[in-house]
Amino acid sequence: MSETAINRLASSANPMFVVVAGNIGSGKTTLTKKLSERLGWKPHFESVQDNPYLSDFYADMSRWSFPLQVYFLNHRFNAHKEIENSPASSIQDRSIYEDANIFARALYESGKLDERDYQNYRSLFESMIQYLSPPTLMIFLRRSVPKLQERIKQRGRDYEQSIPVEYLSSLNNYYDDWYSHYSMGKSLIVDTDELDFLDNEEHFSRLVKRIEDSIDQKDMFFYF
C-alpha cells in the first residue's frame, strides 16, 4: 500500500492512531517524527524537556518514582484523548499503557515504588483507561541493551547518562512480556539493532511498508 493509499483509509471519518512503543533510546521519537513527515500525520511527543521530575528521578528513583509516574499518566491520558477527539490521523511517541505495564511495574517490583503508591497508581490507571479506545496500530521497537546505551550516549541528555544498565535490561524484559500478551488490536514488532531508519532511506521505506501492511491487514504480526 502506498502513502496515498494509506491516507485514503485515514480520512477525517476514519482517522488513524498509531503508537510507537519502546524502551529508552529505542528510536521512538525519531520514528514518530519521520512517520509524521512521510504520512502528513500529527505527531504527539513524550514530555521530556519540560518534565519537572525527570532529572530528579534519575538521581533518586525511590524518592521521585510516584510523582513522575503520575505526571506521565496525566500527560499521556490528555494526549490520548486529544488524539481520539481529533479528525486528523496521529502518531504518538509512547503510550499510556507502557506507563503502567512497563515503568510503574518495573519500579514496584524493584522496590523503588512502594505497595501503597503502586496500588494507588494502578487504580488511577485502570479508571482512566476506561475512557480510552486502543490505537489503530501499536508499533513495538525492540533494541538490545548495548544499542540502547549507544543511543542514549549519542543524544547526550545529562540526566540519562547515569541510567543503570540493570534498569534498561529490566525494562527490556518487561517490554518483551508486554509484547507477548498484547491483545488490544493490531501490532508490529520491529527489531531495530540493525535497522537505521534515521539515515538509511531504504530501511525507512521498508519499515513504512510493513506499517502500511499491518494497518491494512487484520490481526497480523510482522517481524522486521
matplotlib code that plots the C-alpha trace (Angstrom):
import matplotlib.pyplot as plt

x = [0.0, 1.4, 1.3, -1.6, -3.5, -3.0, -4.1, -7.3, -8.0, -7.0, -9.8, -11.4, -14.2, -11.7, -8.5, -5.6, -4.0, -0.5, 1.6, 5.4, 6.3, 9.8, 12.5, 14.6, 16.8, 14.9, 14.2, 10.6, 10.9, 12.9, 10.4, 7.4, 8.9, 9.8, 6.5, 4.6, 6.6, 6.2, 2.5, 1.5, 0.0, 0.1, 2.9, 2.4, 5.7, 6.6, 7.0, 10.8, 12.3, 9.5, 9.2, 9.7, 10.6, 12.8, 16.2, 15.3, 14.0, 17.2, 19.2, 16.9, 14.3, 12.8, 12.0, 10.6, 9.0, 5.4, 5.2, 6.9, 4.6, 1.5, 2.9, 3.4, 0.0, -1.8, 0.2, -0.4, -4.1, -4.7, -2.7, -4.6, -8.0, -6.8, -5.9, -9.2, -11.2, -9.2, -10.3, -6.6, -4.6, -1.9, 1.3, 2.1, 5.6, 5.0, 1.6, -0.3, -0.3, 3.5, 3.5, 1.6, 2.7, 6.4, 7.7, 5.4, 5.7, 9.5, 9.7, 7.4, 9.0, 12.4, 11.3, 11.6, 7.8, 6.1, 3.0, 0.6, 1.7, 1.7, -1.8, -3.0, -1.4, -2.8, -6.3, -6.0, -4.7, -7.5, -10.1, -8.6, -8.3, -12.0, -12.4, -9.9, -10.1, -7.0, -4.8, -5.2, -1.7, 0.9, 4.5, 6.9, 10.5, 12.9, 16.6, 19.4, 20.8, 24.2, 22.4, 20.2, 23.3, 24.9, 21.8, 21.5, 25.1, 24.7, 21.8, 23.7, 21.0, 22.9, 20.3, 20.2, 23.9, 23.7, 20.9, 21.9, 22.3, 20.3, 17.3, 17.5, 17.7, 14.7, 12.7, 13.5, 12.3, 9.0, 8.5, 9.0, 6.5, 4.0, 4.6, 3.8, 0.5, -0.7, -4.3, -5.9, -5.5, -3.1, 0.6, 4.0, 7.3, 10.4, 14.0, 16.0, 19.5, 20.4, 17.8, 18.8, 15.6, 17.1, 19.8, 19.1, 16.1, 15.8, 15.5, 12.9, 10.8, 10.8, 9.6, 6.9, 5.7, 5.5, 3.5, 1.1, 0.6, 0.0, -2.8, -4.3, -4.3, -6.5, -4.9, -1.4, 2.0, 5.0, 8.7, 11.2]
y = [0.0, 3.4, 6.5, 7.7, 4.5, 4.6, 8.2, 7.2, 4.9, 7.6, 10.1, 12.5, 10.0, 7.2, 8.8, 6.5, 6.4, 4.8, 4.4, 3.9, 2.0, 1.0, 1.3, 4.4, 5.0, 2.6, 5.3, 6.2, 9.9, 9.6, 7.2, 9.3, 12.4, 10.7, 8.9, 12.2, 13.9, 11.0, 10.5, 14.0, 12.9, 14.9, 13.8, 13.7, 13.6, 12.4, 15.1, 15.1, 18.6, 20.2, 17.4, 18.8, 15.4, 13.5, 14.7, 14.3, 10.8, 9.5, 10.9, 9.3, 6.8, 5.8, 9.4, 10.5, 7.4, 8.1, 11.8, 11.0, 8.2, 10.3, 13.1, 10.8, 9.2, 12.6, 13.8, 10.7, 10.5, 14.0, 13.3, 10.1, 12.0, 14.8, 12.2, 10.4, 13.7, 14.9, 14.4, 14.1, 10.9, 10.9, 9.2, 9.1, 8.7, 6.1, 5.2, 5.4, 1.6, 1.5, 3.7, 1.1, -2.2, -1.4, 1.6, 1.5, -2.3, -2.2, 0.4, -1.5, -4.9, -3.5, -1.9, 1.7, 2.2, 1.1, -1.1, 1.7, 4.1, 1.4, 0.2, 3.8, 4.4, 1.2, 2.1, 5.5, 4.0, 1.4, 4.1, 6.3, 3.7, 3.0, 6.3, 5.5, 3.5, 1.5, 2.7, 1.5, 0.1, -0.4, -0.5, -2.2, -1.1, -3.8, -3.0, -4.7, -3.0, -2.2, -0.5, 1.4, 2.6, 3.8, 5.8, 7.3, 8.4, 9.8, 12.1, 13.4, 14.1, 14.6, 13.0, 9.9, 9.1, 7.5, 5.2, 1.8, -1.0, -3.2, -0.8, -0.8, -4.6, -5.0, -2.6, -4.7, -7.8, -6.1, -4.9, -8.4, -9.7, -7.0, -7.6, -11.3, -10.6, -7.5, -8.1, -4.7, -4.5, -4.7, -4.7, -4.7, -5.8, -4.2, -5.3, -2.0, -3.3, -3.5, -1.0, 2.6, 4.3, 7.7, 7.8, 4.9, 5.7, 2.1, 0.9, 3.5, 2.8, -0.9, -0.1, 2.2, -0.6, -3.0, -0.4, 0.1, -3.7, -4.1, -1.4, -2.9, -6.5, -7.9, -9.2, -9.9, -9.7, -8.8, -9.2, -7.0]
z = [0.0, -0.9, 1.3, -1.0, -0.3, 3.4, 3.6, 1.7, 4.6, 7.1, 6.4, 8.8, 9.1, 9.9, 11.4, 12.2, 15.6, 15.6, 18.7, 18.7, 21.8, 23.2, 25.7, 26.5, 23.4, 21.1, 18.5, 19.3, 18.9, 15.7, 14.1, 15.3, 13.6, 10.4, 10.0, 10.7, 7.9, 5.5, 6.0, 7.0, 10.3, 13.5, 15.9, 19.7, 21.6, 25.1, 27.6, 28.3, 28.1, 30.1, 32.6, 36.1, 37.7, 35.2, 36.3, 39.9, 39.2, 37.7, 40.7, 43.2, 41.8, 45.1, 46.1, 42.8, 41.2, 42.3, 41.3, 38.0, 37.1, 38.0, 35.8, 32.8, 33.4, 33.3, 30.3, 28.2, 29.2, 27.9, 24.7, 24.1, 24.5, 22.2, 19.5, 19.9, 19.5, 16.5, 12.9, 11.9, 11.9, 14.6, 15.8, 19.5, 21.0, 23.8, 25.2, 28.5, 28.6, 28.8, 31.8, 33.9, 32.3, 32.0, 34.0, 37.1, 37.2, 37.0, 39.8, 42.0, 41.5, 42.1, 45.4, 44.2, 44.3, 47.5, 47.6, 48.7, 46.0, 43.3, 44.2, 44.2, 40.8, 39.3, 40.5, 38.8, 35.6, 35.5, 35.9, 33.3, 30.5, 30.7, 28.9, 26.1, 22.9, 21.8, 18.9, 15.4, 15.5, 18.2, 16.9, 19.3, 18.8, 20.2, 20.8, 22.7, 25.8, 24.3, 21.4, 23.8, 25.6, 22.4, 21.5, 25.0, 24.9, 21.4, 22.3, 25.3, 27.8, 31.1, 33.3, 31.2, 31.3, 34.7, 33.9, 35.3, 32.8, 35.1, 34.8, 30.9, 30.9, 33.3, 31.1, 28.0, 29.8, 30.8, 27.2, 25.9, 28.4, 27.4, 23.7, 24.1, 25.8, 23.8, 22.6, 22.2, 18.5, 15.6, 16.4, 14.7, 16.3, 14.9, 15.8, 15.4, 16.2, 12.5, 11.3, 10.5, 9.8, 10.5, 7.8, 5.6, 3.3, 2.1, 5.6, 6.4, 3.3, 4.1, 7.6, 6.3, 4.0, 7.0, 8.9, 6.0, 5.6, 9.3, 9.2, 6.1, 7.4, 10.2, 13.4, 11.9, 13.5, 11.5, 12.4, 10.6]

ax = plt.figure().add_subplot(projection="3d")
ax.plot(x, y, z, "-o")
ax.set_aspect("equal")
plt.show()
